[in-house]
Structures are given as structure tokens and as C-alpha cells.
Amino acid sequence: MTSLAKLFALAIMFSATSAFAQATRFPPPPPPSMVGPYVGATLGLTQAKDGCLGVLSGGGRSCDDNDMSWGAFAGYRVLRYLAAEASYKDLGKVTASGPGSTEHIHGVLWDATALGILPLDDHLSAHLRIGAYRATLDTSVRGVDDHTNGNLTYGGGLQWDLFGNLGVRFDWQRYKKVGGDATLYGVNLYDVMSIGVLWRFR
């Protein structure tokens, strides 16, 4: 084989090796960084698991313990596997209806939670959350003052980062012991199922 042929063969081998290395991109690139602040909004369904309590109980009235929920949240992803979040939620109303009267209890709250995050791939992740809330209840029943209390909240869900800075989230969250035994509201357990959108600043 002539020197020119050897040089030509060597050039072909080098080109093929370079193309293969670029195609395989080994080692693979690191996953995209998700660290940083974000904001979002949610819409969902609330259920007061213990139904109509306190001023809404008795009287042969029917109870509607489901209502729409909406809220907003802001958070900071500290690490790929950890985030901190604060949110506001309107829990909607628990309504008791009967002949000649319809009354309700309405709830709103603030909560602060820590999220443990498990990335499933570059765009999909699961999370668990735990934290505390501060809720305020009011009622249409005359002469009953608003009531505020706090307790534990926890939940979990999935998040899908669609493209760029936009994501979609599906969440379930539970709020324990909303209300008080010594009040006219009773103590209820609220579950919220929601879908949300978020915008990440990065």
C-alpha cells in the first residue's frame, strides 16, 4: 500500500471515530439544572372528609362537602432533590341545605412545606411534601366569629416540565384538624386534589 493510500485510510478511520464519538456523546450530558425560584397557580377540588360539623350539623339538612379550590404558590428548588414552598389556598365551602335555610362554612389557608423530589427522567418527577398550615374559617351563620388555627399538612404528586421554564403539576394534599373542638366549627379533615401550572425563573 502506498503512503498516500495509507494516509487516506487513516483519515477515513479518524473521521469515522470522531463521528461515532459525537453521535454517542459519551459520557452523556448532565441533566438540566432545576435549582432556582418558581411561581404557580392551582385549580382543583376540595373535600371536607367529615362533612357538615358544628353549626352545619343537625336539622335534617343535606350536606355538600365538596367544592372547587384555587390557589397560588411560590417556591425555591434548593437542590435537584429538595425544594421549599409557600402557598395560599381557598378551600371553598361546605354547605348544609334544608327547608328554608342554606348555610355554609368557608375556609382559606396559608401553608409552608418542604418537598422531597425524585426525578424519573429529564422532564418528569415525583414529589412528597410535609409542612404546616394556618387556616381561617368563616360561616354564613349569624353571630359566629371567624376561627383561625394551624396544624400539619402533607401530600404528594407528579410534575412534568414541558419545555423551557413551563411545567404542569398534579397534586394531592391533606390538611389535618382544621377548626377546633371548643368552637362552633368542629374539627374537619380537608383533602385537596389539584392541577397546577408553574413558571421557573432560571
C-alpha positions as a LaTeX table, in Angstrom:
\begin{tabular}{lrrr}
\hline
Residue & $x$ (\AA) & $y$ (\AA) & $z$ (\AA) \\
\hline
Met1 & 0.00 & 0.00 & 0.00 \\
Thr2 & 1.41 & 3.39 & $-0.95$ \\
Ser3 & 1.99 & 6.13 & 1.60 \\
Leu4 & $-0.83$ & 8.18 & 0.04 \\
Ala5 & $-3.27$ & 5.27 & 0.38 \\
Lys6 & $-2.24$ & 4.72 & 3.99 \\
Leu7 & $-2.78$ & 8.40 & 4.77 \\
Phe8 & $-6.20$ & 8.32 & 3.09 \\
Ala9 & $-7.25$ & 5.23 & 5.06 \\
Leu10 & $-6.06$ & 6.81 & 8.30 \\
Ala11 & $-8.08$ & 9.96 & 7.57 \\
Ile12 & $-11.25$ & 7.88 & 6.96 \\
Met13 & $-10.75$ & 5.99 & 10.24 \\
Phe14 & $-10.23$ & 9.22 & 12.18 \\
Ser15 & $-13.35$ & 10.81 & 10.65 \\
Ala16 & $-15.48$ & 7.76 & 11.42 \\
Thr17 & $-14.21$ & 7.62 & 15.01 \\
Ser18 & $-14.96$ & 11.33 & 15.52 \\
Ala19 & $-18.46$ & 10.99 & 14.06 \\
Phe20 & $-19.21$ & 7.97 & 16.26 \\
Ala21 & $-17.99$ & 9.82 & 19.37 \\
Gln22 & $-20.21$ & 12.81 & 18.56 \\
Ala23 & $-23.22$ & 10.56 & 17.90 \\
Thr24 & $-22.89$ & 8.65 & 21.18 \\
Arg25 & $-21.88$ & 11.72 & 23.23 \\
Phe26 & $-20.22$ & 9.62 & 25.86 \\
Pro27 & $-20.27$ & 10.34 & 28.71 \\
Pro28 & $-23.89$ & 11.56 & 28.42 \\
Pro29 & $-24.57$ & 15.23 & 29.23 \\
Pro30 & $-25.65$ & 16.03 & 32.79 \\
Pro31 & $-29.39$ & 16.51 & 33.41 \\
Pro32 & $-30.64$ & 20.10 & 33.21 \\
Ser33 & $-30.36$ & 22.10 & 36.43 \\
Met34 & $-33.70$ & 22.85 & 38.11 \\
Val35 & $-32.30$ & 24.90 & 41.00 \\
Gly36 & $-33.91$ & 28.32 & 41.48 \\
Pro37 & $-37.18$ & 30.15 & 42.24 \\
Tyr38 & $-40.59$ & 29.46 & 40.69 \\
Val39 & $-44.23$ & 30.57 & 40.97 \\
Gly40 & $-47.51$ & 28.94 & 40.02 \\
Ala41 & $-51.28$ & 28.63 & 40.35 \\
Thr42 & $-53.63$ & 25.71 & 41.02 \\
Leu43 & $-57.25$ & 24.73 & 40.42 \\
Gly44 & $-58.85$ & 21.70 & 42.00 \\
Leu45 & $-61.47$ & 20.01 & 44.15 \\
Thr46 & $-61.72$ & 20.12 & 47.95 \\
Gln47 & $-63.48$ & 17.57 & 50.14 \\
Ala48 & $-64.22$ & 18.09 & 53.83 \\
Lys49 & $-63.91$ & 14.42 & 54.81 \\
Asp50 & $-66.05$ & 14.67 & 57.98 \\
Gly51 & $-68.88$ & 16.54 & 56.26 \\
Cys52 & $-71.06$ & 19.16 & 57.92 \\
Leu53 & $-69.97$ & 19.74 & 61.51 \\
Gly54 & $-70.69$ & 22.25 & 64.25 \\
Val55 & $-73.15$ & 24.94 & 63.17 \\
Leu56 & $-73.94$ & 22.97 & 59.99 \\
Ser57 & $-74.92$ & 19.73 & 61.69 \\
Gly58 & $-78.41$ & 18.50 & 62.53 \\
Gly59 & $-81.75$ & 19.83 & 61.40 \\
Gly60 & $-82.27$ & 17.16 & 58.75 \\
Arg61 & $-80.32$ & 19.20 & 56.19 \\
Ser62 & $-78.38$ & 17.67 & 53.29 \\
Cys63 & $-74.64$ & 18.19 & 53.25 \\
Asp64 & $-72.43$ & 19.09 & 50.29 \\
Asp65 & $-68.82$ & 18.57 & 51.43 \\
Asn66 & $-67.19$ & 19.14 & 48.00 \\
Asp67 & $-66.30$ & 22.42 & 46.34 \\
Met68 & $-63.84$ & 23.97 & 43.92 \\
Ser69 & $-60.46$ & 25.04 & 45.23 \\
Trp70 & $-57.96$ & 27.52 & 43.82 \\
Gly71 & $-54.62$ & 28.86 & 44.95 \\
Ala72 & $-51.19$ & 30.26 & 44.20 \\
Phe73 & $-47.71$ & 29.23 & 45.31 \\
Ala74 & $-44.08$ & 30.30 & 45.24 \\
Gly75 & $-41.06$ & 28.13 & 45.88 \\
Tyr76 & $-37.34$ & 27.66 & 45.62 \\
Arg77 & $-35.67$ & 24.47 & 44.43 \\
Val78 & $-32.65$ & 24.24 & 46.69 \\
Leu79 & $-31.23$ & 21.05 & 45.16 \\
Arg80 & $-32.27$ & 18.64 & 42.42 \\
Tyr81 & $-33.95$ & 16.56 & 45.14 \\
Leu82 & $-35.23$ & 19.25 & 47.54 \\
Ala83 & $-37.48$ & 22.34 & 47.39 \\
Ala84 & $-39.24$ & 24.69 & 49.83 \\
Glu85 & $-42.66$ & 26.12 & 49.04 \\
Ala86 & $-45.29$ & 28.54 & 50.41 \\
Ser87 & $-48.86$ & 28.61 & 49.13 \\
Tyr88 & $-52.27$ & 30.22 & 49.57 \\
Lys89 & $-55.45$ & 28.17 & 49.03 \\
Asp90 & $-59.15$ & 28.92 & 49.02 \\
Leu91 & $-60.79$ & 25.67 & 50.18 \\
Gly92 & $-64.26$ & 26.64 & 49.04 \\
Lys93 & $-67.40$ & 25.97 & 51.08 \\
Val94 & $-69.03$ & 23.13 & 52.99 \\
Thr95 & $-72.78$ & 23.69 & 52.59 \\
Ala96 & $-75.78$ & 22.39 & 54.54 \\
Ser97 & $-79.17$ & 22.82 & 52.83 \\
Gly98 & $-82.68$ & 22.22 & 54.15 \\
Pro99 & $-86.20$ & 23.57 & 54.01 \\
Gly100 & $-85.99$ & 27.32 & 54.37 \\
Ser101 & $-82.26$ & 27.56 & 55.12 \\
Thr102 & $-78.87$ & 27.11 & 53.49 \\
Glu103 & $-75.71$ & 27.77 & 55.50 \\
His104 & $-72.03$ & 27.25 & 54.79 \\
Ile105 & $-68.53$ & 27.21 & 56.28 \\
His106 & $-65.82$ & 28.71 & 54.10 \\
Gly107 & $-62.07$ & 28.10 & 54.55 \\
Val108 & $-58.84$ & 29.73 & 53.38 \\
Leu109 & $-55.29$ & 28.94 & 54.43 \\
Trp110 & $-51.57$ & 29.56 & 54.05 \\
Asp111 & $-49.07$ & 26.73 & 54.22 \\
Ala112 & $-45.31$ & 26.19 & 54.14 \\
Thr113 & $-43.94$ & 22.81 & 53.05 \\
Ala114 & $-40.69$ & 21.03 & 52.19 \\
Leu115 & $-40.70$ & 18.84 & 49.06 \\
Gly116 & $-38.59$ & 15.73 & 48.57 \\
Ile117 & $-38.24$ & 15.22 & 44.80 \\
Leu118 & $-37.48$ & 12.04 & 42.85 \\
Pro119 & $-36.57$ & 12.71 & 39.18 \\
Leu120 & $-37.99$ & 9.95 & 36.95 \\
Asp121 & $-36.37$ & 11.34 & 33.79 \\
Asp122 & $-35.23$ & 14.75 & 32.50 \\
His123 & $-38.82$ & 16.06 & 32.37 \\
Leu124 & $-40.91$ & 14.01 & 34.83 \\
Ser125 & $-40.55$ & 13.86 & 38.62 \\
Ala126 & $-42.49$ & 12.68 & 41.67 \\
His127 & $-42.59$ & 14.51 & 44.99 \\
Leu128 & $-43.69$ & 14.13 & 48.59 \\
Arg129 & $-44.37$ & 17.13 & 50.83 \\
Ile130 & $-44.74$ & 17.84 & 54.53 \\
Gly131 & $-45.21$ & 21.06 & 56.46 \\
Ala132 & $-47.63$ & 23.22 & 58.43 \\
Tyr133 & $-50.65$ & 25.40 & 57.63 \\
Arg134 & $-52.59$ & 28.32 & 59.13 \\
Ala135 & $-56.32$ & 28.24 & 58.27 \\
Thr136 & $-59.20$ & 30.66 & 58.81 \\
Leu137 & $-62.83$ & 29.52 & 58.80 \\
Asp138 & $-65.87$ & 31.78 & 58.49 \\
Thr139 & $-69.57$ & 30.97 & 58.27 \\
Ser140 & $-72.81$ & 32.40 & 56.97 \\
Val141 & $-74.44$ & 31.60 & 60.35 \\
Arg142 & $-75.05$ & 34.87 & 62.17 \\
Gly143 & $-73.29$ & 35.59 & 65.44 \\
Val144 & $-70.44$ & 33.11 & 64.90 \\
Asp145 & $-66.95$ & 34.63 & 64.80 \\
Asp146 & $-64.21$ & 33.54 & 62.44 \\
His147 & $-61.80$ & 30.91 & 63.73 \\
Thr148 & $-58.07$ & 30.51 & 62.97 \\
Asn149 & $-55.87$ & 27.53 & 63.76 \\
Gly150 & $-52.84$ & 25.65 & 62.46 \\
Asn151 & $-51.68$ & 22.05 & 62.17 \\
Leu152 & $-49.93$ & 19.50 & 59.94 \\
Thr153 & $-50.22$ & 19.15 & 56.17 \\
Tyr154 & $-48.73$ & 16.54 & 53.84 \\
Gly155 & $-49.20$ & 15.18 & 50.33 \\
Gly156 & $-47.62$ & 14.12 & 47.08 \\
Gly157 & $-47.81$ & 14.39 & 43.32 \\
Leu158 & $-46.18$ & 14.44 & 39.91 \\
Gln159 & $-44.61$ & 17.28 & 37.93 \\
Trp160 & $-43.99$ & 17.38 & 34.19 \\
Asp161 & $-41.59$ & 20.02 & 32.87 \\
Leu162 & $-42.99$ & 20.56 & 29.39 \\
Phe163 & $-40.39$ & 22.80 & 27.80 \\
Gly164 & $-38.26$ & 25.78 & 28.75 \\
Asn165 & $-39.48$ & 27.29 & 32.01 \\
Leu166 & $-43.06$ & 25.92 & 31.96 \\
Gly167 & $-44.30$ & 22.95 & 33.98 \\
Val168 & $-47.54$ & 21.15 & 34.91 \\
Arg169 & $-48.19$ & 19.65 & 38.32 \\
Phe170 & $-50.75$ & 17.14 & 39.68 \\
Asp171 & $-51.11$ & 17.22 & 43.48 \\
Trp172 & $-52.94$ & 15.64 & 46.40 \\
Gln173 & $-52.65$ & 17.40 & 49.77 \\
Arg174 & $-54.24$ & 16.76 & 53.17 \\
Tyr175 & $-54.87$ & 19.31 & 55.94 \\
Lys176 & $-55.40$ & 17.75 & 59.37 \\
Lys177 & $-57.61$ & 19.11 & 62.18 \\
Val178 & $-58.94$ & 22.27 & 60.54 \\
Gly179 & $-61.12$ & 24.04 & 63.12 \\
Gly180 & $-61.36$ & 23.36 & 66.85 \\
Asp181 & $-63.24$ & 21.17 & 69.35 \\
Ala182 & $-64.03$ & 24.16 & 71.53 \\
Thr183 & $-65.54$ & 26.15 & 68.64 \\
Leu184 & $-68.81$ & 26.09 & 66.72 \\
Tyr185 & $-66.97$ & 24.81 & 63.64 \\
Gly186 & $-65.89$ & 21.38 & 64.85 \\
Val187 & $-62.68$ & 19.70 & 63.61 \\
Asn188 & $-62.56$ & 18.64 & 59.98 \\
Leu189 & $-60.10$ & 16.96 & 57.64 \\
Tyr190 & $-59.64$ & 18.56 & 54.21 \\
Asp191 & $-58.30$ & 16.82 & 51.10 \\
Val192 & $-57.39$ & 18.84 & 48.00 \\
Met193 & $-56.82$ & 17.35 & 44.54 \\
Ser194 & $-55.45$ & 19.91 & 42.10 \\
Ile195 & $-53.75$ & 20.57 & 38.80 \\
Gly196 & $-51.35$ & 23.48 & 38.55 \\
Val197 & $-49.02$ & 25.30 & 36.20 \\
Leu198 & $-45.67$ & 26.75 & 37.24 \\
Trp199 & $-43.10$ & 29.09 & 35.78 \\
Arg200 & $-39.46$ & 28.63 & 36.69 \\
Phe201 & $-37.03$ & 31.56 & 36.77 \\
Arg202 & $-33.65$ & 30.40 & 35.51 \\
\hline
\end{tabular}
